Amino acid sequence: LIIGRQRRSKVKVRKMFLVLTLLVMAFLPLRVESETSIKGIYTQLPGQQFKFDGNTVEVIEFLSFYCDGCYAFEKSIPIIKGNFPKKIKWKIVPIYWGKGSPKPAEAYFLAEDAGKGEQMKKDLFYAHFVERKDIGDVKVLEEIGKGIGLGFDFSKKLRAGDKAKDVQKALDMAGAYRVNETPTLIIAGNIMTNLHPFQHNIDAFRENVIMILKSILK
């Protein structure tokens, strides 16, 4: 009698294990398919998780205010967003290379805290590429800040290096994502694409980004 009960117990355990296994297998293909069906030219980052809540996609843009490709790409961003109204969460992560100054990125983070990050970004690009100003010069940055309504508090924090740690975090983040050029986009957590495969053709890069996003948001 005891042996019979033990056998029945083992059978129940096996059945429960089988049911749980089938449930797990039923859900796994959804995640695999969501990543493997993505169209476009990109690198799927190892160690980074694919993230899509079924409604909106986060796009992280690593850029440098000294980067001409980043400046040229600015005109493409409204077009990309316009293809997916209220579906894209666009995040800017400013970094710098080589002899570039961290100060423009610090200025951006301070402006972002004041709700004026987008205007600061535009004015930094304009100052560097159109006006040919030294955006690593604190006085130039203070002038830009003043032009968008940022006053003494902005200047004080900029000179004190209040956002230096944020800039370092941005560089660390770029390293974690293996970013080696700008602009680089990280889409949905682990889909990385940049200008390199397109010989720095902005139009081709923009269309590739739209293709990737369409295949995720389909």
Salt bridges, closest charged atoms under 4 A:
GLU35 OE2 - ARG31 NH1 3.35
GLU74 OE1 - LYS121 NZ 3.17
GLU106 OE1 - LYS103 NZ 3.05
ASP113 OD2 - LYS163 NZ 2.60
GLU118 OE2 - LYS121 NZ 3.23
GLU131 OE1 - LYS133 NZ 3.55
GLU142 OE2 - ARG159 NE 2.73
GLU143 OE2 - LYS133 NZ 3.01
ASP153 OD2 - LYS157 NZ 3.27
GLU181 OE1 - HIS196 ND1 3.80
ASP203 OD1 - ARG206 NH1 3.01
GLU207 OE2 - ARG206 NE 3.30
